Amino acid sequence: MVSMPVNSHDAREDAGSLRATSPSLFNAERAALRLVADIYPIESLKAQVHSLCASAAQDPVAHFFCESLKDAGLYDLPDDAPVWASWNRISHLPCLDIQGRVTPATVKGVRRVETALIRSVWAFRVAMFQGVSDPAFFYEVATQMDCHLASTLAPDLHPARIPQSEWQCRSSVAQMLTSLPISFRTDPDFRLNRAQGLMAFSFTAPDPELVPRRLTPTGEVATFPERASYAAQVSCSLALALCALGFSISSDISQVWVEARNPADPACPCLLSAKIDRAAFDAVDLDNCDAREVLAGWNAVHLAADKSLAPIAATFSLAHPALSPKDCQRAPLQASSPLEGSQAQGLGTSCEADLACSSDPARELEAETLCRQLTGSCAHDVHVILAAIHKSSDDLFCQAGEHVVQSLIDGTLDGDDPDALMEAFMGVDTIAPLLREAHRLLCTPDASPNRLKQLKDAIYGQLLARGDLNQPDTANECYRWFSTYAERQLYNCLISDERQVHLVSNLSFQALSILTRLAIRLKDFDQALAWGLRAVGIAPLYATASLRLARILRMTGDQKAAKTTLCSALLWAHDPEAIGALYLSLGSLLADIGATQQARAALKKAAHLGVTVSGEAQVRLSNLEKLPAHVPHAQSVGDYPAAAVAQGTSFSASGDAAAPDPRDGSDAPSLADEEILESAGIPLAPTPQVDAAVAHGAEAAVDAGLFCVGRDLAGLLGLMRQDRTMVSMVKSLV
């Protein structure tokens, strides 16, 4: 069996001996890292290959690098292919992600190039680690990593010695899935139900068309059946590795379900499917087995004559009820379970109801409960509804109930139709059509001012009739609205006082936002300011409301108040896109008032954090510096190059220090920039308090079985920390 470091962290432990014994080799890892800084990584790769091929002396790693990329079809891809290169700091391997629409052929070409890059990094590491530069050994290493993954990983998988929480189990699985040392994109997902002892995995089987054309150093091109057989071996080895992972994560797991999705034929979606007991798996000798034969013995695969995988009937799906307990998908409503200990601390409340975002879900539950009591008898139903109205504190529910009672008496509503009753309770709002028309006209440059004013007055009248925004905040009560569970959790942990929170409905807050925009359009700035202030008070963590208020304040000439508004929003800001937008607005304001240094620092933060505002921030930076505009390649969600080099190898070709972080250029904010912002009283978002609160909240929500809240917070944590493992975590909570 080949012995090599799974990643560069392992290799770093032998750094001293490597520097003494390894020859000066082409650093394939450095070459892959360099792509992270490139706008067009395909063009850059071609240039590197061309330069190496033109070199008189080419070492074995460089030769393997060039031949692998050429065989992968590098030169068939356009130079400006919309590809974003990043470095997976968990697996310590390069990633090439596609942005925008491309042809299926381009997708396959990029995937083949990515595989070639990964195999080249392995070749470099094994050459450095073992001092072996035989090309045959490079191919052997790649085969070992791809086709014997279970035996490679099994020694590092040990059952937890102490009981783990739900979050700890899931994060351990997500970490392992993100760090799988495999050269193909398999996109593994997982589900976990510890109460029933079940773990399930689903992954995409490698497409034979993506298997390298050369699998040996002889130069012979592998036939399609040979590549299909190789792909089958990879799939089966990965399936066993996932079983090993599932059983090692907790002693509670008695059965692992695993399936391989067919990448080539959606009509036959499954190539591998099995439900494997712990006893059956424990009997397998992972070091001395053919994974294909093992799975065939379990009837998990159908092997063709060439040992490729034939389609098979699925034995389960990730949507199976046993893998997604319904009680974990509950939404926080008015009447719900208590929270205790670390869960209450992490979520900032002792009651699940205090995680609700608006009044709408609670109203829907109240309506459903009431409708189940109705029998179809008009007299009985009217009596039941009036009694419910008398007990309810929800003005909109009462308004809807009165409407339903009148409709039952008039005979315009069928009391025997539960769907019609629910629609009557939930669809009574007459404000929604007005909001839709107002939004359409606000997007129309030449809309009639008279019609805009009519809509403003009509919406305001309807808003007053709804009643949930009529009362001001008091010393004992306040009115709030939250766009996400993350906002509510952060409010509970960082802002909330002892006042009782009354939730505002989604439509009411939307109406307030539309009214503010209408007032701005009509140049009624006094009214716009009043409504803008009210919106920020109701939704203190909703960045859009703060941005709109800052815009109104700037229009009225109050630059100081606008800056204060933006800084206050940054103090609690958490979403990277919102943070980018806030820094962009703040940078523009600071530039207007002549605070050039502060403006430059804020705009750099905007360009660095916000995907959608990055281009505009760069343009404004260029205007500030009087330099040509340069719009960098935007990061996409899931691409995390931040710690690429720090997590990568510490070797250069000659054993010197690693290459600098490719983001440490003029586009990224420096330590001096951050000091400038801090000295001006501008928060560096996300603040440590926000980061810690989100992390603790995500863990607490998952441990409490509140998966809808956990998905929101875990996804946000992944964006804030650029942590790929959270992608797997969020998917597991569906």
N, C-alpha and C positions, 0 to 999 in steps of 0.2 A: 504494500500500500504506500502511496506517495505521502510523505510528511512535509507539510508546508504550513506557513501561517495563514489562518483564515482571513485575517485582515492586517493592515499595517500596524495596528496597535500590538498584535502579537509579535510581529517582526521587530518592533522597536526594542523589545526586551533583549534582543541579541545584537544591539546596535554596535557595541564595541568590537565584537568578533567580526562582524560584517565589514566594518571599515578596514579591518586589518587584512581580510582574506579575499574580499570580492573584487573582481576586476572592474575597471571603469566601463560601465554599461550605459546604453541609452535608457533614460529614466522614463518609462512609459507612464508611470503614475504622474510625474510632473507634466508630461504632455497632455494627459487627460485633465489635470487640474487647470492647465492654462486655458482650456476651452471655456471655463466658467466666466472668464472676463471678456469673451468674444461675442460680438453681436451676431456674427455669422460663423458658428463653429464648424459647419461643414466645409466652408471655404478655408478656414484655418487648418483643418485636418488635412485637406488636400495639399496645402502649402508645406506642411510638415512632412508628409509622405514624399512629395516631390523633392524636397531638400535632402531627405535621407537617401532616396534612391540615387541622387546625383553625387552623393558622397563616395569617395574612393574606398574608404574603409568603413564597412558596415558591420557592427557587432551582431551577435545572434538575436538579441532582444529587438534591436532595430529592424532586422530582417523579418522576424516574426510579426512585428507591429505592421510593417508595410504590406507584407503578403496577406495578412489577415484582413486588413482594411480594403485592399484591392479586390480580394476574393469576395468580400462582402458587398461589393458594388458601390464603393464610395464615390467613384468618378461618374456613376450614373445619376447621382443626386445633384440637384441644382445648388450652386454656391450659396444662394440666398434662401435656401429651404427654411421655413419658419420653425427652427429648432432652438430650444433653450437648453444649454448644457448646465448641469448642476452636479454637486458632489453629495452623495448620500453619506452623511456623517455617522450613520448607524452601521451600515455595511461597509463603509469606506470604499465604495465603488462608484464609478461615473454613471450618470444618467443623462439620456438625451430625450427630452420631452418635446412633443409636437404642439405648437400653438397655431390655431387657425385651421382652415380647411385645406386638406391635401388629398391627393389621390390615394387609393389603397396601395398602389405600387410604391409610392413615396413612404407610406407608413411602414411597409415591409422593409424597404431599403434602410430607413433609419433604425429599425429594430436590429437588422443584420449588422449595421455599423456599431451599434451599442454593444452587441454581443462580442464583436471583434475587439472593441476597446477593453472590455472587461477581461477577456482572455489574455490580452497583451499586458494588462496590469498584473494578472496572476503570473505571467511568464517573468516579468521583471522581479516580482517579489520572491519567486522561488529561486531565481538566479542569485539574488542578493542573500537570501536566507540560507541556501545550501551551497552556494558557489558553483552551481551547475548551469552551464550555458549550452547544453545539447538541445537542439530544436525538438528532437524526439521526446525529450523529457517535458518540454512545454506542452506538447499535445497530450501527453500522459496526465499531466497536472489538470488540464482542462477537462478531460474525461473523468478523472477522479472527482473533481469538484461537482460536475454536473450529474454524473451517473451513479455516484456512490455517496450521495448527500447524507443519507441516513447514518451510515457508519462514520462519516466525518463529524456529524453533530452529536450523535448519541453519547459519547463520553462526557460532553459538557452539560448534558441534561440530567439534573438530579431533582428528585421530589423535594418540595419545600419541607424543611424540618419543623417549622412552626406554622400554625393555621394562617392562611392569607385571606385578606378581604376580597370582595368582589372586584374592586378597582385594582388591587395588586395582581390578582390572577389575570385579568384582562390586559393590563399594561405589560405584564411579562410576555404574554402571547403576542401582543402587538409589536413589542420590541424584537422578539425573535423573528417574526414574519418580515419585519423591515430589514433585518440584518442577514437574511438568507444569502449565503455565498453561492449564487447561481447566475449563470450568464444570460438567462432568458427572462423576459417579462412574463410572470405567471399571475400577478395581481391576486394573491390569496386573500380571501375573506374568511372570517370565522364567526361562530356563534357559541354561546356558552350557557348552559343551564345546570349549575352545580347541584341544585336541589334534586334533579333527576339523574345526575351523574353523566351528563351528556356534553360532549364537545364536538363541533362540526366544522369542517374546513371545505372550502370550494376554491379551486384555482383554475386558471386557463392553461390547458396543456400546450407545450411548445408546438408551434406549427412546423412540420417537416421542411417547409420552404424557407424557414428562418435558420435552420441548422446550417452551420458552416459547410461550404462546398468541399473543403479539405479537412478530413478528420485525422489524417496521419501525415508525417513529414515526407512521404514518398513523392508527393506532387500529384498523385492520382485524384481525380475528382470523384467524390462519393456519388453513387447512384441514388436515385430518389428512394428506393426501398431501404437502402442503408441509412439514409438520413431519417426516414420514418421510423426505423428500428431504434436509432439513437434517441429520437424524440420520445418514443415509448419508454425507453430506459430512464430518461430524465423524469418523465411523469410518474412512473412507478416508484422511483427512488425518492422523489419529493413526497409522494403519498405516504411512504413509510416514515420519512422524516417528520411529517406533520403528525402522524400517529404517535411517534416518540415524544414529540413536543406536547401533544394533548395529554398523554398519560403522565408525563413528568410534572405537569403544572399543578396538579392537586391529586391527593389520594382519593378524593371524592369521585373522580372521573372513572367510570366503569366501562364506558363505551365511547369510541371515537368514530364519527361518520366523516367520510372523505369522498370528494368527487372531483373529477377533472372535466372541465368544460371543453367542448370541441371548438377550436378557433376557426375551423374551415367550413363547417356545414351547420348552420343554425337549425336545419330541419332534423338533424340528429345531434342534439346538444350535449350528449354525455359520452365520454370515452372511458371513464373509470368511476365506479360507484360502489361503496361498501359501507357496512356497519360492522366495526371490528371490536370484539371484546378484549378486555385487558389480558385475559389468560391466553387467548390465541396469539396476541402480539408478543407477549413475554416469551413464547416458545420459539420465536424467530431469532436466528443468529444473524444479526445485521452485518457482521464482518465477512460472512461467508455464505452469501445468498444472492440469487438473481431476483431482484425485486419484482420483475415481471412474472416469474414463476410463482413467487409467493402470493401475489395478488390474484393470479389465475387460479391458484388453489383455493382461494376464498371466493371464487366466482365474482371477483370485483372487476375483471377485465375479460375481453375476448381477444385473444392473440391470433393475428393472421399468420399465414405460413412464414412470412418474413419477420415475424415477431413484432410487427407494428400493431397499434391498437385499432380495433374495429369498434364502431358505435355499440353502445350497450344501454339497456333500459335503466333509467335512474331509480335508485331505491329511496331517495329522499330529495328534498330541496331545502334551502336555507329558510324558506318561508314556513316550514313545518311548525305547527303550534307549539310543539314541545321545545323548540329552540328559541321561541320568543314569548315568554310568559306574559299573559295579558295584564296581570297586575303591575308589571313593571312599565307598561306603556301608558299608565294613567296620567292624566293631566292634573296639576294642582288646582283644586276648586275650593269653594267656600267651606264645605264640610269635608275634612280629610284627616289623615292620621297624624299623630304627634311625632315630633323629631326629638332625639335625645343625644347627649354626649357630643362626640366629634362631628356627627352629622348635623346637629343643630348649630354647632359653632361654625362649621364650614359654609352652611347655607344662610347663616345670620338670622335664624328663626327657629322657634320650637314647634311650628305648625306648618304643614305642607301648604295650607291655604295662602300663606304669606309669600308664596312663590308665583302666584297667579299674576298675569301681565295686564289683563283688561277684564272688564266685567262680562264680556260676551260668553266665554265658556261656561261660567257659573249660571248665566241666564238660560243658556241652552239646556244645561242639566236640570235646572228648576222646571223648565217647560216640559222636558221629557218625563220627569217624575210626575208632574201634574197630569199630563196626557194619559199616562198609564192608569190613572184613577177614573177616567171618563168612561161612561158606559154606552153613550149614544142616546140616552134619555135627556131631552132638553132641560127639563126641570132639575134633574139630578146634576147634570154637568154645569149648569149655571150656578147652582148652589156651591158646588165644589170649587169652581173658579173664583167666585166672589170671596169664599173663605180663604183661598190661597192669596188673593190680592190683599186681603186685610192683614195677613201675616207677613207679607213680603216688604222688604225695605228698598227694593229695586224699583225706582220710578218708571223705568222703561218697561219692565216686566208688568207692572200694574197697568200702564198705558196700553200695552198689548193685550192684557187680560180683559180690560174693558171693551176693547175692539172686538175680541173673540166673543164675549158675552152678547154684545149687540148683534153680531153676525149670526149667532145661533138663534137668537130670538127672531130676527128678520127672516131666517131661513136661507140666507145667502151662504152659509157654511154648513157642510155636512159633518155632523158630529160622529158619524161612523167611519170617517176617513182620517186615520191618525196622521198621515203625511200632510193632509190639508190643514189639520189643526196645528202641527208643528210649524208649517210655513206661515200660518197666520200669526203665531206667537213670535217668530223670529223675523218675519218679512214685513212687519207693519211699518217700518221706517219709510217715510216719504222724503227723507233728506238725501238718500243715495242717488236718485236721478239728478237732483240739483248739483250734487258734487261732481258727477260725471260730466255734466254739461259745463260746469265752471272749469274743470280741468282741461276740457277740450278747447274752450275759448282762451284760457291762459296760454295755451300753446299756439294760438293764432295771433300773429302780430297785429292785424288790422281789425281785431274784434271790436264791436261797438261798445264804447264806454257806457252808454245808457243800459245796454243789456248786462254788462258787468256789474253795474250798480244795482240793477234789479235783482240779479242773482245774489249779490252780497246781502241785500236786505232780506231776501227770502231765506237764505241759508241761516242768517243770524236769528230770524224768527223761529225757524225749525229747531235751531240749537237751544234756544231758550225753552221751547216746549219740551225738549227731551229731558231737561232738568239736571243732568249729571254734571254740568259745569256752572250752575247758577250760584253755588255757594262758594265763598272764598275760604282759603285755609284759615284755621283758627289755632289757638294754643293746644287744642285737644284733638283736632281732626285735620286731615289734609286730603287732597285729591291728586291722584297720580295715574300715569299711564306708562307702560313699558313696551318697547317693540320686541324684546327678546327676554328669555329667561335669564340670560346673563346680566342684562340690565337690572332685572329685579333682584337677583342675588347680590350684585355689587351694591345696589341701593341698601339692601338689608344689612350688609356687612360694613359699609363705609360711610353711609350718609344718614340712615334712618334714625329718628329719635323715638320718643315714647308715644307719639301721636298715632291715632287710629288712621289707617290708610283706606280711603274709599277709591275703588278703581273706576276709571273713566272708560267708556266703551270706545272701540276702535273708530266707529263712525263719528263720534263726537270729537275725538282728537283730530281726525282727518278733516272735519269741518272747520275746526279752529285753524288748522294749517292753511286750508284753502282761503278762509277769510283773511288771513294775514297776507297771503299772496295777492288777493283781489285788492286789498287796501294799498299795497305797494304799487300795483299796476295803476290804480286810480289816483296815486300820489296823495293819499290820505295818510300821511306819515304819523300823525298823532294816534290814529286808530290802529295803524299797523304796529306801532311801538307797544301799545297797550296789549294787543293780542299776542305779539311776539313775546313779551315778558310773561304773559300768562302761560304760553306754550312751554317756555323753558322751566317755569315753576312746576308745571304738571309733569314734564318729562325731562328731569335734570340730566339724565345720562344719554339723551337722544341728540347726537351731534348735529343732525340736520336742523333742529330747532335752534340750537345755539348759533349755527352758521347764519341762519336767516335773521336772527336778532342782531348779530354783529353787522350784517349788511344794512339793516334798517338804521342802526346807530351811526354807521359811516355815512349814510345818505343824509342824516340830520346833522352831520358835522361833529358828532361826539366820538372822536377817535379814541379817547381815553377809555370811555365805557365799552367801546367795541373791543379794545385790547383786553380789558378785564373779563369780558364775556368769553372770549376765546381761551384765555388762560384758565378760567374756571372750568371750561369744558375739557381742556387738556388734562386737568388734574384727575378726572375720572375716565378719560377716554381709554378705550380698550381695543376696539376694532382697528386694525392697521389702515384700512381704507379711510375710515373716519378720521383717524389721527393725521393721515396725509393731507386730507382736505382741510383740517383745522390749521395745520402748519402752513399750508398754501395761502389760506386767507390771512393768517397772521403775518406771513412774510410780505404779502402785498401791502398790508396796512403799514407795516414798519418801513417799507420802501417809500411809501407815500409821505410819511412824516420825517424822512431823512435819516432813520436809524439803519444805515446801510449794513453795518456789520451784523446786527441782529437779524435783519431781513435776509442776508445771505445765509446765515446759519439755519434760519427757519425754513427757507426754500430748499436747502440741502436735505433737511429732515423730510420734507414733503416728497422730494424726488426719490429719496431712499426708501420710504415706507409705503407710499401709496401707488398702487399699480395704475389706477385710472387717472390720477393727477400727475403722474411722473413726467409726462411730456410737457404739460403746461408749466410745471415747476421748473423744468430745465430751460424752457423758453424765457421765463421771467428771470431766471438766474443769468442767462446770457445777456438779456437786456440790462441787467444790473451791472454786469461786468463789461458790457460792450464787446462781447465775444460772439463768434458764430454759434448759432444754436446747435446743440448736440442732443438728440433724443435717444437714450439708451434702450436696449432690448428690455422689455418689461418682464418682471418676474411674474410667474403664474402661481396660483395656489397649489401648494404641494412641492414647489421647488425651493429648496433651502440651502443656498450656497454659503450661508453666513460663516459657518465654522469649518469650511471645506478643508483648508490647509491645516488648520490646527488639529483636526481629527485625522488627517492623512499621515503619510509616512514622513519621517524626519530626515530622510536621505535625499541627497541629490545624486547625480551620476557618479560623482567622485566622493560621496560620503559627507558633503558639506551640509549646511543648514538648509531647511526646506524653503521653497519659493514663498514670497509674501502672499498674504491674502489678496486675491484678485479684486476684492471690493475696496481695498485701501487706496483708492484713487481719488481724484479731485471731486468725483460725483458724490462720494460718501461723506457724511459729516464727521469731522475729526473731533478729538477730545477738546481741542481749543474752541471749536464751534459750540460744543455742548456747554463749556464753561461760560461762553458769551451768553447763551440763553439763560443759564441758571443765574448768572449775575444780574440779569435783567428781570428776574422773577418769573421767568417762563418755564413751566414744568417740562421735564423730559418724559414724554409719554411713550409707552405705558409706564407708569410709576411702579416702583417696587411693591407698594401697597396693593395696587391693582393686580399685578402679576401674581402675588401670593394669594390674594383673595380668590382669583379665578382658579388657581391650581387646587386650593383647598376645597373650593366649591364643587369642582368637577369630581373630585374623589368622593366627597360627601354625597353628592347626588347619585352617583353610581352605587355606592354602598347602601344608600337608602332605597334603592330600587326605583328611583325616579329617572327613568332612562330618557324621557323627553328633555328634562333639564340637563341631564348628563351629556347628551349629544350636543346641546348648545354650548355648554361650558368647555367640553373636551375639544370641540372643533375650534372654538376661540383660542384655547390654550395652544393648540397646534399652530395657529397663525401667529400668535404673539411670540412664541418661542421657536418658530420655524422647526417644528418637531414632526417628522413624518409619521412617527408611531401613532399619533393621534388620528390619522386618517383611518387606520385599521380599527382603532378604538371606537370611533364614531360609527363606522359601518357595523360593528358588532352589536351596537345598541339598538338597531332597527327592530 
